[in-house]
Amino acid sequence: MTQAGCYQLVLDRKLGDMCCLTVGGTRSGNPASERGVHFSMPRPLRNRFVHLELEADLNDWSKWAVG
């Protein structure tokens, strides 16, 4: 049931009778290789998102923050 709700939310931008104006935003999570709590997203749902791996750089961030 949870997965069905996720599909409806992502594909139809609604959940049951409730309509959602926006869907998305930023989510973060640890990869399975980190050995934390991890739940795999089904492939059909996972294919509807963009998955990025970001690496932080303190010097670059500091330059941005000061600017």
Predicted model as a PDB file, atoms N, CA, C, CB and O in Angstrom, pLDDT in the B-factor column:
MODEL        1                                                                  
ATOM      1  N   MET A   1       0.832  -1.201   0.000  1.00 65.00           N  
ATOM      2  CA  MET A   1       0.000   0.000   0.000  1.00 65.00           C  
ATOM      3  C   MET A   1       0.866   1.251   0.000  1.00 65.00           C  
ATOM      4  CB  MET A   1      -0.941   0.006   1.212  1.00 65.00           C  
ATOM      5  O   MET A   1       0.534   2.238  -0.656  1.00 65.00           O  
ATOM      6  N   THR A   2       1.967   1.214   0.728  1.00 71.00           N  
ATOM      7  CA  THR A   2       2.852   2.379   0.776  1.00 71.00           C  
ATOM      8  C   THR A   2       3.432   2.659  -0.597  1.00 71.00           C  
ATOM      9  CB  THR A   2       3.982   2.166   1.794  1.00 71.00           C  
ATOM     10  O   THR A   2       3.467   3.808  -1.036  1.00 71.00           O  
ATOM     11  N   GLN A   3       3.886   1.616  -1.280  1.00 71.00           N  
ATOM     12  CA  GLN A   3       4.449   1.801  -2.609  1.00 71.00           C  
ATOM     13  C   GLN A   3       3.412   2.341  -3.581  1.00 71.00           C  
ATOM     14  CB  GLN A   3       5.017   0.492  -3.128  1.00 71.00           C  
ATOM     15  O   GLN A   3       3.724   3.207  -4.398  1.00 71.00           O  
ATOM     16  N   ALA A   4       2.192   1.846  -3.506  1.00 74.00           N  
ATOM     17  CA  ALA A   4       1.128   2.332  -4.384  1.00 74.00           C  
ATOM     18  C   ALA A   4       0.890   3.818  -4.146  1.00 74.00           C  
ATOM     19  CB  ALA A   4      -0.176   1.535  -4.157  1.00 74.00           C  
ATOM     20  O   ALA A   4       0.684   4.572  -5.097  1.00 74.00           O  
ATOM     21  N   GLY A   5       0.917   4.245  -2.893  1.00 74.00           N  
ATOM     22  CA  GLY A   5       0.763   5.661  -2.565  1.00 74.00           C  
ATOM     23  C   GLY A   5       1.906   6.485  -3.130  1.00 74.00           C  
ATOM     24  O   GLY A   5       1.695   7.594  -3.619  1.00 74.00           O  
ATOM     25  N   CYS A   6       3.118   5.944  -3.063  1.00 74.00           N  
ATOM     26  CA  CYS A   6       4.279   6.658  -3.616  1.00 74.00           C  
ATOM     27  C   CYS A   6       4.145   6.831  -5.113  1.00 74.00           C  
ATOM     28  CB  CYS A   6       5.578   5.915  -3.294  1.00 74.00           C  
ATOM     29  O   CYS A   6       4.406   7.912  -5.641  1.00 74.00           O  
ATOM     30  N   TYR A   7       3.740   5.775  -5.805  1.00 76.00           N  
ATOM     31  CA  TYR A   7       3.560   5.874  -7.256  1.00 76.00           C  
ATOM     32  C   TYR A   7       2.517   6.932  -7.591  1.00 76.00           C  
ATOM     33  CB  TYR A   7       3.148   4.511  -7.850  1.00 76.00           C  
ATOM     34  O   TYR A   7       2.723   7.747  -8.489  1.00 76.00           O  
ATOM     35  N   GLN A   8       1.399   6.922  -6.873  1.00 76.00           N  
ATOM     36  CA  GLN A   8       0.338   7.886  -7.149  1.00 76.00           C  
ATOM     37  C   GLN A   8       0.823   9.309  -6.880  1.00 76.00           C  
ATOM     38  CB  GLN A   8      -0.906   7.575  -6.300  1.00 76.00           C  
ATOM     39  O   GLN A   8       0.516  10.221  -7.648  1.00 76.00           O  
ATOM     40  N   LEU A   9       1.561   9.503  -5.819  1.00 76.00           N  
ATOM     41  CA  LEU A   9       2.074  10.819  -5.479  1.00 76.00           C  
ATOM     42  C   LEU A   9       3.051  11.319  -6.538  1.00 76.00           C  
ATOM     43  CB  LEU A   9       2.749  10.785  -4.113  1.00 76.00           C  
ATOM     44  O   LEU A   9       2.981  12.478  -6.945  1.00 76.00           O  
ATOM     45  N   VAL A  10       3.954  10.462  -6.984  1.00 75.00           N  
ATOM     46  CA  VAL A  10       4.968  10.855  -7.963  1.00 75.00           C  
ATOM     47  C   VAL A  10       4.369  11.023  -9.354  1.00 75.00           C  
ATOM     48  CB  VAL A  10       6.091   9.823  -8.003  1.00 75.00           C  
ATOM     49  O   VAL A  10       4.669  11.999 -10.040  1.00 75.00           O  
ATOM     50  N   LEU A  11       3.539  10.100  -9.771  1.00 76.00           N  
ATOM     51  CA  LEU A  11       3.021  10.126 -11.140  1.00 76.00           C  
ATOM     52  C   LEU A  11       1.835  11.055 -11.328  1.00 76.00           C  
ATOM     53  CB  LEU A  11       2.630   8.748 -11.555  1.00 76.00           C  
ATOM     54  O   LEU A  11       1.766  11.779 -12.321  1.00 76.00           O  
ATOM     55  N   ASP A  12       0.901  11.045 -10.385  1.00 75.00           N  
ATOM     56  CA  ASP A  12      -0.341  11.800 -10.542  1.00 75.00           C  
ATOM     57  C   ASP A  12      -0.375  13.098  -9.741  1.00 75.00           C  
ATOM     58  CB  ASP A  12      -1.501  10.944 -10.140  1.00 75.00           C  
ATOM     59  O   ASP A  12      -1.299  13.899  -9.887  1.00 75.00           O  
ATOM     60  N   ARG A  13       0.637  13.306  -8.890  1.00 72.00           N  
ATOM     61  CA  ARG A  13       0.694  14.480  -8.010  1.00 72.00           C  
ATOM     62  C   ARG A  13      -0.554  14.605  -7.138  1.00 72.00           C  
ATOM     63  CB  ARG A  13       0.868  15.748  -8.840  1.00 72.00           C  
ATOM     64  O   ARG A  13      -1.064  15.701  -6.903  1.00 72.00           O  
ATOM     65  N   LYS A  14      -1.025  13.465  -6.671  1.00 74.00           N  
ATOM     66  CA  LYS A  14      -2.138  13.446  -5.730  1.00 74.00           C  
ATOM     67  C   LYS A  14      -2.024  12.193  -4.900  1.00 74.00           C  
ATOM     68  CB  LYS A  14      -3.511  13.512  -6.458  1.00 74.00           C  
ATOM     69  O   LYS A  14      -1.344  11.237  -5.274  1.00 74.00           O  
ATOM     70  N   LEU A  15      -2.693  12.209  -3.775  1.00 70.00           N  
ATOM     71  CA  LEU A  15      -2.720  11.056  -2.890  1.00 70.00           C  
ATOM     72  C   LEU A  15      -4.154  10.884  -2.438  1.00 70.00           C  
ATOM     73  CB  LEU A  15      -1.745  11.228  -1.670  1.00 70.00           C  
ATOM     74  O   LEU A  15      -4.655  11.658  -1.622  1.00 70.00           O  
ATOM     75  N   GLY A  16      -4.817   9.864  -2.972  1.00 75.00           N  
ATOM     76  CA  GLY A  16      -6.240   9.695  -2.703  1.00 75.00           C  
ATOM     77  C   GLY A  16      -7.009  10.854  -3.304  1.00 75.00           C  
ATOM     78  O   GLY A  16      -6.887  11.129  -4.498  1.00 75.00           O  
ATOM     79  N   ASP A  17      -7.800  11.534  -2.492  1.00 76.00           N  
ATOM     80  CA  ASP A  17      -8.571  12.680  -2.953  1.00 76.00           C  
ATOM     81  C   ASP A  17      -7.820  13.994  -2.792  1.00 76.00           C  
ATOM     82  CB  ASP A  17      -9.876  12.750  -2.211  1.00 76.00           C  
ATOM     83  O   ASP A  17      -8.309  15.040  -3.218  1.00 76.00           O  
ATOM     84  N   MET A  18      -6.643  13.955  -2.185  1.00 71.00           N  
ATOM     85  CA  MET A  18      -5.876  15.178  -1.942  1.00 71.00           C  
ATOM     86  C   MET A  18      -4.952  15.464  -3.119  1.00 71.00           C  
ATOM     87  CB  MET A  18      -5.061  15.061  -0.638  1.00 71.00           C  
ATOM     88  O   MET A  18      -4.213  14.590  -3.572  1.00 71.00           O  
ATOM     89  N   CYS A  19      -5.005  16.690  -3.602  1.00 70.00           N  
ATOM     90  CA  CYS A  19      -4.167  17.106  -4.716  1.00 70.00           C  
ATOM     91  C   CYS A  19      -2.954  17.843  -4.162  1.00 70.00           C  
ATOM     92  CB  CYS A  19      -4.959  18.002  -5.714  1.00 70.00           C  
ATOM     93  O   CYS A  19      -3.074  18.654  -3.244  1.00 70.00           O  
ATOM     94  N   CYS A  20      -1.812  17.561  -4.714  1.00 63.00           N  
ATOM     95  CA  CYS A  20      -0.573  18.201  -4.266  1.00 63.00           C  
ATOM     96  C   CYS A  20      -0.131  19.212  -5.304  1.00 63.00           C  
ATOM     97  CB  CYS A  20       0.543  17.153  -4.016  1.00 63.00           C  
ATOM     98  O   CYS A  20      -0.071  18.894  -6.492  1.00 63.00           O  
ATOM     99  N   LEU A  21       0.181  20.424  -4.873  1.00 55.00           N  
ATOM    100  CA  LEU A  21       0.628  21.453  -5.799  1.00 55.00           C  
ATOM    101  C   LEU A  21       2.049  21.196  -6.265  1.00 55.00           C  
ATOM    102  CB  LEU A  21       0.531  22.822  -5.154  1.00 55.00           C  
ATOM    103  O   LEU A  21       2.369  21.408  -7.435  1.00 55.00           O  
ATOM    104  N   THR A  22       2.891  20.747  -5.373  1.00 53.00           N  
ATOM    105  CA  THR A  22       4.274  20.468  -5.756  1.00 53.00           C  
ATOM    106  C   THR A  22       4.674  19.112  -5.199  1.00 53.00           C  
ATOM    107  CB  THR A  22       5.237  21.581  -5.245  1.00 53.00           C  
ATOM    108  O   THR A  22       4.231  18.699  -4.127  1.00 53.00           O  
ATOM    109  N   VAL A  23       5.489  18.461  -5.927  1.00 46.00           N  
ATOM    110  CA  VAL A  23       6.047  17.188  -5.494  1.00 46.00           C  
ATOM    111  C   VAL A  23       7.539  17.272  -5.742  1.00 46.00           C  
ATOM    112  CB  VAL A  23       5.395  15.962  -6.248  1.00 46.00           C  
ATOM    113  O   VAL A  23       7.967  17.690  -6.818  1.00 46.00           O  
ATOM    114  N   GLY A  24       8.315  16.892  -4.786  1.00 53.00           N  
ATOM    115  CA  GLY A  24       9.750  16.899  -5.003  1.00 53.00           C  
ATOM    116  C   GLY A  24      10.470  17.609  -3.894  1.00 53.00           C  
ATOM    117  O   GLY A  24      10.068  17.553  -2.732  1.00 53.00           O  
ATOM    118  N   GLY A  25      11.528  18.272  -4.256  1.00 57.00           N  
ATOM    119  CA  GLY A  25      12.356  18.927  -3.270  1.00 57.00           C  
ATOM    120  C   GLY A  25      13.640  18.142  -3.122  1.00 57.00           C  
ATOM    121  O   GLY A  25      14.002  17.349  -3.991  1.00 57.00           O  
ATOM    122  N   THR A  26      14.294  18.357  -2.065  1.00 54.00           N  
ATOM    123  CA  THR A  26      15.575  17.710  -1.843  1.00 54.00           C  
ATOM    124  C   THR A  26      15.437  16.668  -0.754  1.00 54.00           C  
ATOM    125  CB  THR A  26      16.653  18.737  -1.476  1.00 54.00           C  
ATOM    126  O   THR A  26      14.895  16.930   0.319  1.00 54.00           O  
ATOM    127  N   ARG A  27      15.924  15.518  -1.042  1.00 59.00           N  
ATOM    128  CA  ARG A  27      15.955  14.439  -0.065  1.00 59.00           C  
ATOM    129  C   ARG A  27      17.385  13.941   0.001  1.00 59.00           C  
ATOM    130  CB  ARG A  27      14.957  13.281  -0.435  1.00 59.00           C  
ATOM    131  O   ARG A  27      18.096  13.920  -1.003  1.00 59.00           O  
ATOM    132  N   SER A  28      17.786  13.554   1.157  1.00 58.00           N  
ATOM    133  CA  SER A  28      19.125  12.987   1.265  1.00 58.00           C  
ATOM    134  C   SER A  28      19.032  11.649   1.970  1.00 58.00           C  
ATOM    135  CB  SER A  28      20.084  13.945   2.019  1.00 58.00           C  
ATOM    136  O   SER A  28      18.090  11.372   2.711  1.00 58.00           O  
ATOM    137  N   GLY A  29      20.010  10.851   1.724  1.00 65.00           N  
ATOM    138  CA  GLY A  29      20.037   9.552   2.355  1.00 65.00           C  
ATOM    139  C   GLY A  29      21.416   8.954   2.214  1.00 65.00           C  
ATOM    140  O   GLY A  29      22.224   9.393   1.396  1.00 65.00           O  
ATOM    141  N   ASN A  30      21.662   7.978   2.999  1.00 66.00           N  
ATOM    142  CA  ASN A  30      22.949   7.303   2.944  1.00 66.00           C  
ATOM    143  C   ASN A  30      22.862   6.131   1.977  1.00 66.00           C  
ATOM    144  CB  ASN A  30      23.386   6.825   4.347  1.00 66.00           C  
ATOM    145  O   ASN A  30      21.842   5.443   1.931  1.00 66.00           O  
ATOM    146  N   PRO A  31      23.911   5.898   1.211  1.00 69.00           N  
ATOM    147  CA  PRO A  31      23.917   4.731   0.326  1.00 69.00           C  
ATOM    148  C   PRO A  31      23.989   3.440   1.137  1.00 69.00           C  
ATOM    149  CB  PRO A  31      25.099   4.806  -0.660  1.00 69.00           C  
ATOM    150  O   PRO A  31      24.398   3.446   2.298  1.00 69.00           O  
ATOM    151  N   ALA A  32      23.591   2.349   0.519  1.00 71.00           N  
ATOM    152  CA  ALA A  32      23.609   1.051   1.199  1.00 71.00           C  
ATOM    153  C   ALA A  32      25.007   0.692   1.673  1.00 71.00           C  
ATOM    154  CB  ALA A  32      23.081  -0.041   0.277  1.00 71.00           C  
ATOM    155  O   ALA A  32      25.159  -0.020   2.666  1.00 71.00           O  
ATOM    156  N   SER A  33      26.033   1.177   0.975  1.00 77.00           N  
ATOM    157  CA  SER A  33      27.410   0.859   1.354  1.00 77.00           C  
ATOM    158  C   SER A  33      27.798   1.418   2.720  1.00 77.00           C  
ATOM    159  CB  SER A  33      28.359   1.387   0.310  1.00 77.00           C  
ATOM    160  O   SER A  33      28.789   0.983   3.306  1.00 77.00           O  
ATOM    161  N   GLU A  34      27.021   2.385   3.237  1.00 73.00           N  
ATOM    162  CA  GLU A  34      27.299   2.956   4.561  1.00 73.00           C  
ATOM    163  C   GLU A  34      26.822   2.052   5.698  1.00 73.00           C  
ATOM    164  CB  GLU A  34      26.639   4.322   4.687  1.00 73.00           C  
ATOM    165  O   GLU A  34      27.114   2.316   6.864  1.00 73.00           O  
ATOM    166  N   ARG A  35      26.095   0.996   5.367  1.00 74.00           N  
ATOM    167  CA  ARG A  35      25.584   0.004   6.328  1.00 74.00           C  
ATOM    168  C   ARG A  35      24.648   0.580   7.384  1.00 74.00           C  
ATOM    169  CB  ARG A  35      26.734  -0.660   7.016  1.00 74.00           C  
ATOM    170  O   ARG A  35      24.530   0.030   8.480  1.00 74.00           O  
ATOM    171  N   GLY A  36      23.992   1.671   7.061  1.00 73.00           N  
ATOM    172  CA  GLY A  36      22.977   2.221   7.962  1.00 73.00           C  
ATOM    173  C   GLY A  36      21.634   1.590   7.634  1.00 73.00           C  
ATOM    174  O   GLY A  36      21.566   0.604   6.900  1.00 73.00           O  
ATOM    175  N   VAL A  37      20.579   2.155   8.172  1.00 70.00           N  
ATOM    176  CA  VAL A  37      19.234   1.691   7.837  1.00 70.00           C  
ATOM    177  C   VAL A  37      18.993   2.050   6.385  1.00 70.00           C  
ATOM    178  CB  VAL A  37      18.137   2.323   8.779  1.00 70.00           C  
ATOM    179  O   VAL A  37      19.111   3.215   6.003  1.00 70.00           O  
ATOM    180  N   HIS A  38      18.659   1.068   5.581  1.00 67.00           N  
ATOM    181  CA  HIS A  38      18.539   1.280   4.146  1.00 67.00           C  
ATOM    182  C   HIS A  38      17.357   0.491   3.612  1.00 67.00           C  
ATOM    183  CB  HIS A  38      19.835   0.875   3.418  1.00 67.00           C  
ATOM    184  O   HIS A  38      17.228  -0.704   3.880  1.00 67.00           O  
ATOM    185  N   PHE A  39      16.501   1.153   2.863  1.00 69.00           N  
ATOM    186  CA  PHE A  39      15.381   0.491   2.195  1.00 69.00           C  
ATOM    187  C   PHE A  39      15.506   0.765   0.712  1.00 69.00           C  
ATOM    188  CB  PHE A  39      13.999   0.983   2.749  1.00 69.00           C  
ATOM    189  O   PHE A  39      15.529   1.921   0.291  1.00 69.00           O  
ATOM    190  N   SER A  40      15.586  -0.279  -0.078  1.00 73.00           N  
ATOM    191  CA  SER A  40      15.710  -0.112  -1.524  1.00 73.00           C  
ATOM    192  C   SER A  40      14.390   0.360  -2.114  1.00 73.00           C  
ATOM    193  CB  SER A  40      16.154  -1.427  -2.189  1.00 73.00           C  
ATOM    194  O   SER A  40      13.321  -0.141  -1.765  1.00 73.00           O  
ATOM    195  N   MET A  41      14.484   1.327  -3.009  1.00 72.00           N  
ATOM    196  CA  MET A  41      13.318   1.827  -3.719  1.00 72.00           C  
ATOM    197  C   MET A  41      13.102   0.923  -4.940  1.00 72.00           C  
ATOM    198  CB  MET A  41      13.502   3.340  -4.139  1.00 72.00           C  
ATOM    199  O   MET A  41      14.068   0.607  -5.635  1.00 72.00           O  
ATOM    200  N   PRO A  42      11.882   0.506  -5.214  1.00 76.00           N  
ATOM    201  CA  PRO A  42      11.639  -0.341  -6.389  1.00 76.00           C  
ATOM    202  C   PRO A  42      12.118   0.363  -7.667  1.00 76.00           C  
ATOM    203  CB  PRO A  42      10.130  -0.694  -6.502  1.00 76.00           C  
ATOM    204  O   PRO A  42      11.999   1.583  -7.788  1.00 76.00           O  
ATOM    205  N   ARG A  43      12.654  -0.401  -8.607  1.00 82.00           N  
ATOM    206  CA  ARG A  43      13.221   0.157  -9.829  1.00 82.00           C  
ATOM    207  C   ARG A  43      12.247   1.071 -10.596  1.00 82.00           C  
ATOM    208  CB  ARG A  43      13.668  -0.968 -10.727  1.00 82.00           C  
ATOM    209  O   ARG A  43      12.669   2.146 -11.021  1.00 82.00           O  
ATOM    210  N   PRO A  44      10.970   0.704 -10.796  1.00 78.00           N  
ATOM    211  CA  PRO A  44      10.080   1.605 -11.538  1.00 78.00           C  
ATOM    212  C   PRO A  44       9.907   2.974 -10.857  1.00 78.00           C  
ATOM    213  CB  PRO A  44       8.719   0.950 -11.708  1.00 78.00           C  
ATOM    214  O   PRO A  44       9.755   3.989 -11.536  1.00 78.00           O  
ATOM    215  N   LEU A  45       9.931   2.997  -9.534  1.00 76.00           N  
ATOM    216  CA  LEU A  45       9.815   4.265  -8.823  1.00 76.00           C  
ATOM    217  C   LEU A  45      11.147   5.007  -8.840  1.00 76.00           C  
ATOM    218  CB  LEU A  45       9.348   4.033  -7.375  1.00 76.00           C  
ATOM    219  O   LEU A  45      11.183   6.222  -9.034  1.00 76.00           O  
ATOM    220  N   ARG A  46      12.232   4.280  -8.637  1.00 77.00           N  
ATOM    221  CA  ARG A  46      13.571   4.874  -8.628  1.00 77.00           C  
ATOM    222  C   ARG A  46      13.890   5.543  -9.971  1.00 77.00           C  
ATOM    223  CB  ARG A  46      14.627   3.801  -8.309  1.00 77.00           C  
ATOM    224  O   ARG A  46      14.573   6.567 -10.001  1.00 77.00           O  
ATOM    225  N   ASN A  47      13.410   4.982 -11.066  1.00 79.00           N  
ATOM    226  CA  ASN A  47      13.671   5.528 -12.389  1.00 79.00           C  
ATOM    227  C   ASN A  47      13.001   6.879 -12.634  1.00 79.00           C  
ATOM    228  CB  ASN A  47      13.218   4.553 -13.428  1.00 79.00           C  
ATOM    229  O   ASN A  47      13.305   7.544 -13.624  1.00 79.00           O  
ATOM    230  N   ARG A  48      12.112   7.287 -11.765  1.00 76.00           N  
ATOM    231  CA  ARG A  48      11.412   8.561 -11.934  1.00 76.00           C  
ATOM    232  C   ARG A  48      12.083   9.696 -11.164  1.00 76.00           C  
ATOM    233  CB  ARG A  48       9.967   8.424 -11.485  1.00 76.00           C  
ATOM    234  O   ARG A  48      11.539  10.798 -11.102  1.00 76.00           O  
ATOM    235  N   PHE A  49      13.232   9.453 -10.587  1.00 75.00           N  
ATOM    236  CA  PHE A  49      13.967  10.450  -9.823  1.00 75.00           C  
ATOM    237  C   PHE A  49      15.363  10.625 -10.396  1.00 75.00           C  
ATOM    238  CB  PHE A  49      14.040  10.055  -8.342  1.00 75.00           C  
ATOM    239  O   PHE A  49      15.852   9.781 -11.146  1.00 75.00           O  
ATOM    240  N   VAL A  50      15.988  11.715 -10.038  1.00 77.00           N  
ATOM    241  CA  VAL A  50      17.394  11.922 -10.363  1.00 77.00           C  
ATOM    242  C   VAL A  50      18.180  11.655  -9.090  1.00 77.00           C  
ATOM    243  CB  VAL A  50      17.665  13.375 -10.923  1.00 77.00           C  
ATOM    244  O   VAL A  50      17.874  12.216  -8.038  1.00 77.00           O  
ATOM    245  N   HIS A  51      19.175  10.814  -9.180  1.00 76.00           N  
ATOM    246  CA  HIS A  51      19.986  10.456  -8.028  1.00 76.00           C  
ATOM    247  C   HIS A  51      21.382  11.027  -8.237  1.00 76.00           C  
ATOM    248  CB  HIS A  51      20.031   8.909  -7.822  1.00 76.00           C  
ATOM    249  O   HIS A  51      22.039  10.718  -9.231  1.00 76.00           O  
ATOM    250  N   LEU A  52      21.832  11.846  -7.315  1.00 78.00           N  
ATOM    251  CA  LEU A  52      23.130  12.490  -7.411  1.00 78.00           C  
ATOM    252  C   LEU A  52      23.973  12.150  -6.198  1.00 78.00           C  
ATOM    253  CB  LEU A  52      22.975  14.005  -7.547  1.00 78.00           C  
ATOM    254  O   LEU A  52      23.460  12.039  -5.085  1.00 78.00           O  
ATOM    255  N   GLU A  53      25.252  11.988  -6.415  1.00 80.00           N  
ATOM    256  CA  GLU A  53      26.189  11.845  -5.308  1.00 80.00           C  
ATOM    257  C   GLU A  53      27.030  13.111  -5.281  1.00 80.00           C  
ATOM    258  CB  GLU A  53      27.086  10.553  -5.456  1.00 80.00           C  
ATOM    259  O   GLU A  53      27.683  13.453  -6.266  1.00 80.00           O  
ATOM    260  N   LEU A  54      27.011  13.796  -4.163  1.00 81.00           N  
ATOM    261  CA  LEU A  54      27.726  15.062  -4.034  1.00 81.00           C  
ATOM    262  C   LEU A  54      28.884  14.911  -3.061  1.00 81.00           C  
ATOM    263  CB  LEU A  54      26.777  16.180  -3.569  1.00 81.00           C  
ATOM    264  O   LEU A  54      28.806  14.169  -2.081  1.00 81.00           O  
ATOM    265  N   GLU A  55      29.937  15.617  -3.348  1.00 87.00           N  
ATOM    266  CA  GLU A  55      31.104  15.617  -2.473  1.00 87.00           C  
ATOM    267  C   GLU A  55      31.342  17.048  -2.002  1.00 87.00           C  
ATOM    268  CB  GLU A  55      32.367  15.041  -3.204  1.00 87.00           C  
ATOM    269  O   GLU A  55      31.476  17.964  -2.814  1.00 87.00           O  
ATOM    270  N   ALA A  56      31.392  17.229  -0.711  1.00 88.00           N  
ATOM    271  CA  ALA A  56      31.578  18.567  -0.136  1.00 88.00           C  
ATOM    272  C   ALA A  56      33.056  18.951  -0.172  1.00 88.00           C  
ATOM    273  CB  ALA A  56      31.042  18.620   1.321  1.00 88.00           C  
ATOM    274  O   ALA A  56      33.936  18.112   0.023  1.00 88.00           O  
ATOM    275  N   ASP A  57      33.309  20.226  -0.423  1.00 94.00           N  
ATOM    276  CA  ASP A  57      34.670  20.754  -0.400  1.00 94.00           C  
ATOM    277  C   ASP A  57      34.649  22.002   0.475  1.00 94.00           C  
ATOM    278  CB  ASP A  57      35.202  21.073  -1.856  1.00 94.00           C  
ATOM    279  O   ASP A  57      34.024  23.000   0.114  1.00 94.00           O  
ATOM    280  N   LEU A  58      35.316  21.958   1.607  1.00 95.00           N  
ATOM    281  CA  LEU A  58      35.279  23.052   2.570  1.00 95.00           C  
ATOM    282  C   LEU A  58      35.786  24.363   1.975  1.00 95.00           C  
ATOM    283  CB  LEU A  58      36.100  22.694   3.791  1.00 95.00           C  
ATOM    284  O   LEU A  58      35.198  25.415   2.226  1.00 95.00           O  
ATOM    285  N   ASN A  59      36.857  24.322   1.196  1.00 95.00           N  
ATOM    286  CA  ASN A  59      37.382  25.558   0.610  1.00 95.00           C  
ATOM    287  C   ASN A  59      36.392  26.189  -0.360  1.00 95.00           C  
ATOM    288  CB  ASN A  59      38.700  25.284  -0.106  1.00 95.00           C  
ATOM    289  O   ASN A  59      36.174  27.400  -0.317  1.00 95.00           O  
ATOM    290  N   ASP A  60      35.798  25.396  -1.222  1.00 95.00           N  
ATOM    291  CA  ASP A  60      34.799  25.937  -2.155  1.00 95.00           C  
ATOM    292  C   ASP A  60      33.595  26.498  -1.419  1.00 95.00           C  
ATOM    293  CB  ASP A  60      34.345  24.858  -3.138  1.00 95.00           C  
ATOM    294  O   ASP A  60      33.087  27.562  -1.773  1.00 95.00           O  
ATOM    295  N   TRP A  61      33.143  25.796  -0.408  1.00 93.00           N  
ATOM    296  CA  TRP A  61      31.987  26.265   0.347  1.00 93.00           C  
ATOM    297  C   TRP A  61      32.328  27.562   1.065  1.00 93.00           C  
ATOM    298  CB  TRP A  61      31.518  25.196   1.354  1.00 93.00           C  
ATOM    299  O   TRP A  61      31.504  28.476   1.100  1.00 93.00           O  
ATOM    300  N   SER A  62      33.516  27.664   1.634  1.00 96.00           N  
ATOM    301  CA  SER A  62      33.937  28.866   2.356  1.00 96.00           C  
ATOM    302  C   SER A  62      33.967  30.072   1.419  1.00 96.00           C  
ATOM    303  CB  SER A  62      35.324  28.655   2.999  1.00 96.00           C  
ATOM    304  O   SER A  62      33.500  31.152   1.780  1.00 96.00           O  
ATOM    305  N   LYS A  63      34.514  29.891   0.223  1.00 95.00           N  
ATOM    306  CA  LYS A  63      34.521  30.989  -0.760  1.00 95.00           C  
ATOM    307  C   LYS A  63      33.107  31.433  -1.091  1.00 95.00           C  
ATOM    308  CB  LYS A  63      35.246  30.562  -2.045  1.00 95.00           C  
ATOM    309  O   LYS A  63      32.831  32.630  -1.173  1.00 95.00           O  
ATOM    310  N   TRP A  64      32.210  30.471  -1.282  1.00 93.00           N  
ATOM    311  CA  TRP A  64      30.821  30.794  -1.572  1.00 93.00           C  
ATOM    312  C   TRP A  64      30.166  31.522  -0.408  1.00 93.00           C  
ATOM    313  CB  TRP A  64      30.043  29.530  -1.900  1.00 93.00           C  
ATOM    314  O   TRP A  64      29.465  32.513  -0.614  1.00 93.00           O  
ATOM    315  N   ALA A  65      30.384  31.045   0.812  1.00 95.00           N  
ATOM    316  CA  ALA A  65      29.745  31.625   2.006  1.00 95.00           C  
ATOM    317  C   ALA A  65      30.217  33.049   2.250  1.00 95.00           C  
ATOM    318  CB  ALA A  65      30.035  30.766   3.242  1.00 95.00           C  
ATOM    319  O   ALA A  65      29.417  33.908   2.619  1.00 95.00           O  
ATOM    320  N   VAL A  66      31.491  33.312   2.053  1.00 95.00           N  
ATOM    321  CA  VAL A  66      32.024  34.650   2.259  1.00 95.00           C  
ATOM    322  C   VAL A  66      31.478  35.612   1.220  1.00 95.00           C  
ATOM    323  CB  VAL A  66      33.548  34.633   2.213  1.00 95.00           C  
ATOM    324  O   VAL A  66      31.219  36.779   1.511  1.00 95.00           O  
ATOM    325  N   GLY A  67      31.306  35.108   0.002  1.00 90.00           N  
ATOM    326  CA  GLY A  67      30.794  35.946  -1.096  1.00 90.00           C  
ATOM    327  C   GLY A  67      29.348  36.284  -0.915  1.00 90.00           C  
ATOM    328  O   GLY A  67      28.768  36.980  -1.748  1.00 90.00           O  
TER     329      GLY A  67                                                      
ENDMDL                                                                          
END                                                                             
